[in-house]
Amino acid sequence: MVSRPIPASLGVQGYFFRYEKHFVYWKRLGNGGIGIVTGLHERMHQIERFREDFGQS
């Protein structure tokens, strides 16, 4: 699976990829690791969940 950057217009930094009917969002952690931020079904309202899950309400 290939990850793509989350569009800058959404105001969060990270990456996402699609798996079947879900989107998985992740970001690089300060210690060099990778953290899964959230996994959302394609029907969920994604823009608001991005901001909530990335702590940028």
C-alpha positions in Angstrom: 0.0 0.0 0.0 1.2 3.5 -0.9 0.6 6.3 1.6 -0.1 9.8 0.5 0.3 13.1 2.4 -2.9 14.5 3.9 -3.8 17.6 1.9 -2.4 20.7 3.5 -5.7 22.4 3.1 -7.0 20.2 5.9 -4.6 21.7 8.4 -3.1 18.5 9.7 0.2 16.8 9.0 0.4 13.1 8.3 -0.3 10.5 5.7 -3.1 8.1 4.8 -3.8 5.0 2.7 -6.9 3.2 1.7 -7.6 -0.4 2.7 -10.8 -1.8 1.2 -13.5 0.6 2.5 -11.4 2.2 5.2 -8.9 5.0 5.3 -5.9 4.6 7.7 -4.3 7.9 8.9 -0.8 7.9 10.4 2.0 10.3 11.3 5.7 10.2 12.3 6.3 10.5 16.0 9.0 12.6 17.6 11.0 9.5 18.5 11.2 8.4 14.9 8.4 5.8 15.1 5.1 5.7 13.3 1.8 6.2 15.1 -1.6 5.2 13.7 -3.9 8.2 14.3 -7.2 6.7 13.2 -9.0 4.3 10.9 -12.2 5.5 9.3 -14.8 3.9 7.2 -15.3 5.6 3.9 -18.8 6.9 5.0 -17.6 8.7 8.1 -17.2 12.5 7.9 -13.5 12.7 7.5 -12.5 16.4 7.8 -13.9 16.8 11.3 -12.4 13.5 12.4 -9.0 14.5 11.0 -9.0 17.5 13.2 -10.2 15.6 16.3 -7.8 12.7 15.9 -4.8 14.9 15.2 -5.7 17.1 18.2 -6.4 20.2 16.1 -10.1 20.9 16.9 
